[in-house]
Amino acid sequence: MIQLLGEFDCKLDAKGRLMVPSSLKKQLPNVEQEGLVVNRGFEKHLVVYPKKVWEGIVAELSKLNQYEKKTREFIRFFTRGATELTLDASGRVLLPKSLLEFAGISGDVVLACQFDKIELWAKDAYDSLLDNEPENFANLAEEVMGGKDRRDEDGK
């Protein structure tokens, strides 16, 4: 399982190309051969997945009951705009204009790694998001994680 780490400040060039930072590329050893997939995020940002991770998500989606309207709607909106990305010889990816417009991204961006995916945000939107940190992060942590018995999951 991929565990991506880091937060990277980057810039898009005038054509909408993003240079993948070398320290991030090292965490994705087969990215030149396998490629990436970019998609809309749940908020106004983009999400970049290693191709194998995206294939796993699609496999999960294909197991859902597509006779249910909510399922079809979710799949339709979740996969809307999904695009394969390949690195060029300079280590850049060309991001689709429609996705950049959706997320309000141009110029300065932040790549924020989360487990097996990378969130791509307009820098000002990301900074604004983090400026609105919950008043008591410890309470949020307890609410989200406190009810879990960590020993059972770890087998200890």
Steps between C-alpha positions, in 0.01 A plus 500: 500500500627845409554747785578840352643767729554872468360834406648677200467859378512504120414720204310424183654632182299701246386180325365341819794266549615397845855391576476200733746566785792255496444398864139410415604318183734283711194383696340395169772278352302377197317824422669544159377158384165478681385862500256687720130587496365842597143554607275751674518502878199518729586863577629749241831325439639219287619156604789320332516122534772258394345299216491176704316674784244640253450152353420372851244777550337419166489133596314593821260725309424220253376283790230753596139443397459719194124439498476745792467863397724636781775260401486606135505867601795447732700313236414760238609794714799323655651401165407821318809644339734219602802520271816294461821695540842408366828662591687664215878478459540792744288339774194719442133408467249699297186559706168527313375857471145399600623351828720801574200727445281282726749533786590865434863402455759712322852602590596399854377161619549266793536124468388343829561126531239291679569130528481373139387819327609860449265794543575788264377838625528862394749632757267773629210255539723252687636769729147621569388145578778451752442845652157368600641225723241374748509688829592188687677253274535257792119482528471432127762225527311342788170519311644345184747254647411463868237229464737264328669227700848523349609178670242292313608638162869437571435154640653585837 
